[in-house]
Amino acid sequence: MITTRIMTYNVQRCRGTDGLANIDRILDTIGDAGADIVAIQDLGQVNNADILPFMVERLGCKSYRDVTGSDLVFLSHLPLRGLQRSDLGYGGACLRADVDLGGKRLHLLNVSLDTFPRFRRHQIESLLGEELLGNPSLICPVLVVGDFADFIWGAGNLQLGSILRRVQKPLWRATYPSLYPMFDRDRAYLRGGVRVLDASINRSLKARQASKHLPLTLTIQVTDTRRSLSLPRLTGRRMETAPG
């Protein structure tokens, strides 16, 4: 069964805790994880320049961003499809993409929410609504990652936890602020047949300096829970198998 490493990282426009914009620190932190897919929030521009092409060249991957030039981006060594950006209201957003892992499809959602309680509650309702997680077309396993922008127990968390399973690893889950992490703003939720084999937070000195958020990296497997008939049982019947 195929394992995949997925990172979520709020890079805060590559501006570190020293107030300086330093792309190399961000790229080194991403490279240390060896992730197959990186979900980035708050990419923005550095010195009025789009840094995404430079990041792609340095990391040897492909970038996936909607045509509006959103601050939500996927960097991936695996092909992604079905890219779709959704406005969650009040500045919140979600970037969705699908990835096939060993013949099993995973719906991957990269989210960025607001810290203000009323805004955040509305954004979570939109995330769980018919356009995204409430959409009946999302029948495959789901992994939701990103910056959930709360500090202790944010508005909407109860509703969010009632629909999705929260990834509980590692034991100390704080990622923000990076110099003295106290809050687990950067996290992941699951739905369906997704198994988390490992979860880690990069707490190195470089990562603490690169952004006010520490990156979370998951090693996952997508398990196939579908029922199907074996091919021999179909022999002699007027049926055909089709891919997909």
N, C-alpha and C positions, 0 to 999 in steps of 0.2 A: 504494500500500500504506500502510495507516494506521500512524502512529508514536504511541507512548504513553510518557509519562514516569511512572516509578514510583520512589518514595522509600522507603527504610527508615530508621527513626529510633528509637533508644532514648532517650526523653525523661526517664527517671529521675524520674518524678513531678514534672516541671517544676522540679526543684531544680538550680540552676546550680552552677558551680564556686566561687561565693562563698558557697554554703550557703543561699542564699535561693530560695524558690519564686517564680518569675516566669513566668506563663503567656504574657505578651506576647512575651517573647524567643523562646519556643518557636514561637508562632504566626507571628512575623515570619520566623523561620528556615524554617519550612514554606512560607510564602507566597513567599519569595524563589526557591524552586525551581520554582514553577509546575507542580507535579506533578499528574497526573490521579488518581493513587492513592497514598496514603501508608500504609505498613505501620508501625504504632507498637507499640513494646514498652514495658513498665513504665509504663503510664499512671498507674494509681493515682488517689488522691484528693489534693486540695490543700486544706489546712485543713478536713479532714473533709467536703469537698463534691465531688460528681461534676462534673468540669469538662468532660466530653464535650459536653453541650448547648451550652455557651458556645463551644467550639472549632468546632462545626458551624456556629453562627450567624456567627461571625467569618469563617470560611473559605468559607462558602456552599456546603457540600458535604453529603453524607450520611454517617452513621456506621454501621458494621457491627461488632457485638460480640455474643458469645453471651449467652444469658439469665443466666448466672452472674455477669455483670459482670467478666469477665476483664480483665487488664491488657493483653491483646493486642487491638488494634483496627485496623480499616481505615477510613480517611477517603477518600471517593471522589466524584469528579464523574461517574463512570460507574456504571451499575447493576451490582451484584454479585449473585450467586445461589449457592445451594448452600453457604451458610455452615455450617461445622462446626469445632468445637473438639475437639482431641485432647490427652489427657494423656500426656506423654512420660515421666512418672515423675520422682521426686526434684525436683519443682518446675518441670520443663521442660514446655513446652506448644507447640502448633502451632494456628494458626487458618487454616483453608483457605477460599477462596472462588473462584468461577469468574467470568470476565469474557469477554464476547464483543467482539472487536476486528475490525471489518470482516468479520463473518461467520466468523471463526476464534476458537475458544475457547481460553482460557489458564487452566490451573490455577495459582492463586497461593497460595503457602504462606508464612505469617508465623510465624517460629519464635523461641523464646527458650530458650537452654540454660543449663546450670550450669557454673561454672568447675572444680568438683572432678572430676578425671579419671574416677573410677569412675562417678560419676553421669552425666557427659557421654557416656561410651561407651554406657551403657544408653539414654540419650535418643536418640542417633544411631541405634542399632539399632531403636528404636521408630519413628523417623522413616522409616527405610528398610523398615519392616515392612509387613505385609499391610493394615493399616488406612489407611496413607498411601501412600508412594511405591511400595510393593510391591503395591498394590491394582490388579488388572487393569482396573478401571473407569477409571483415570486414563490414558486413551489419547491425550489431547491434549497439546500442549506444556506444560511445567512451568517455573515460575520460583519458586525458593525464596529468600527474603530474611529477614534478621533479625540478631539478636545471637547469634553462635555461641560467644561466651564463652571463647575460647582466647587464649593470648598468643603462643606461638611455633609449636608444632606440637602441637595438642591431641589428646587421646585420641579415636580414631574418625575422624580426618581422612582416613586412607588409605582406609578403607571408604567414606566419603562421596565422596571424589574418584574412586573406581572406578565409582560409579553415576552421578554427575552431572558436568557440565562447570562448572568454576569461572570466573566472570567475572574476567578479569585486569586490566581497566582500572580506574582510571588507573594510571600508572607507580608513584607513591607512594600506596599503598593504606591507610595507617594512619589509623584513626579514633578510637583510644583510647590514653591519656586525651586529652581534647580540647585542653588547654592545650599539651601537648607530645606529639603523637600518635606512638606507637611500634608499636602493634599493630593489625592489620586485623580486629578482632572483628566489625565490621558489614560483611556482604558478601552476595554473591548467587551462586546456582548455577542451572544450566539443564539441561533435558532436552528433547530433541525440537527442533521447528522454531522456535526463538526466536533472533533476531539482535539483538545489542547494538550500537547505532550510536554510543552515547556513554555515558560514565560519569564522574561528577564528585563531588567531596567538597567541601562548603561549609566552608572554613577561615577564614571571616571572624571578626572579633573578637566579634561578637554570637553567632555559632554556638559559638565556643569557651567563651563564658560561660554559654550557655543550658543545657547539659548536659555531662556528662563524655564523651558520645559525639558524634561528628560524623555528620551524615546523609550517606548515599550515595544519589545519584539516577541512575537509568538511563533512557536513551531506547531503546526496544525496538521491534521489529517481530515479528509472528508470521507465519511463512512457512507456506504450505499445502503439505504434502508428501504429501497423500492422492492416490491414483490414482482417476480417475473417467472415465466416458464422457461425451462431449459430447451435448447433447440431440438434435441432428439424427440421431445414430446410433441413437437409441431410437425414431425415427419408424416407425410401422407395426408395432411389436411390442406384445405385450399386457403392457405394463409401465406403471406410473405413477411420476411423480416425487413425492417427498414432501419437505417442508421439514425442515431440521435435519441 
